[in-house]
Amino acid sequence: MKHDKMRFVLILSLIFSVMQSCEKEKISEDAQIAYGRKLFNDTKFSGSGQLSCGTCHPQGDMDNKQWHLDLIHDSLGGVAVSYSTPTLFGVAETAPYLWKGQGGSDLDTLTKTVITGIMGGTATDEEIKAIGAYMRFLDVPANPFRNDDGSLTAEQARGKIVFENQGKCNICHSGETLSGKFSIQIKAARPAFDVPSLRWVFATAPYWHDGSAGSLRAVINHYADTITTAQMTTWKWNGTGQVTPKPIFDIELTEQEKNDLIEYLKTL
């Protein structure tokens, strides 16, 4: 009986020790995230002392603007291409980073590249890791269009069918993050663009790498209205540095189907 009691006390002691250790790790992790949030909004990392990560990504989101940054953006057809600022919500699950995937899959490495190469500043390894921890903490916010039980309205359910069938959206957008097939090739232009996640897509306009689609309807209209069975999967330059699309998929949607698809996209 005495040995059983001692064994019980020992087990309780071990459990308590593990709980203490986990709690210390949690406090340490929370402290690193809080430190990273502070650094994310600190202008000391820019050469001018006027910019922070939060300048383009307020609260970890997006500034709804397009920028051309020589280090990570290219010029096509002799014209500098400006790229939209993407949201960082859920960024930990959406590698590779940057619009052409050239940011790799490690947030710490990307953070260092942005600070030293784009912002013109410097950062210690500890600061880099803290900012990375904060970005990994940035989850996708709760969706006001999604029912708590996961059920869909009649319109949303019809939109899901369009998404998976006649809309052919899931050819490129699939998986938990509804991103997918990296490297959508533009044949004559030769670049490839990373397929963005569709999570929280209702709040991330303007769309596409250059922000040229101002709404979900504009995106759908582009694919549904310009794509016909008579044209092939090719793109060509129009001489201005912009890309003139020829249809990629054979998609024809009615106005009702477009409306339903938008309602479904808003739930993602």
GIBELCOR-V388009 format. One line per field, one symbol per residue. ss: DSSP state (H for helix, E for strand, - for the rest). burial: + if it has 24 or more other C-alpha atoms within 12 Angstrom, else -. A space follows every 50 residues. Layout:
BEGIN
ss=???
burial=???
END
This chain:
BEGIN
ss=-HHHHHHHHHHHHHHHHHHHHHHHHHHHHHHHHHHHHHHH--HHH----- --HHHH-HHH-----EE-------EE--EE--EE------HHH------- ------HHHHHHHHHHHH------HHHHHHHHHHHHH------------- ---HHHHHHHHHHH----HHH-EE----EE---EE------EE------- HHH---E-----E--HHHHHHHHHHH--------EEE-----EEE----- ----HHHHHHHHHHH---
burial=-------------------------------++++++++++++-++---- ++++++++++++++++-----+++------++++++++++++++++++++ +++--+++-++++++--++-+++---++++++++++++++----+----- -----++++++++--+++++-++---++++++-+----+-+-++++++++ +++++++++++----++-+++++++++---------------+-++++++ +++---++++++++++++
END
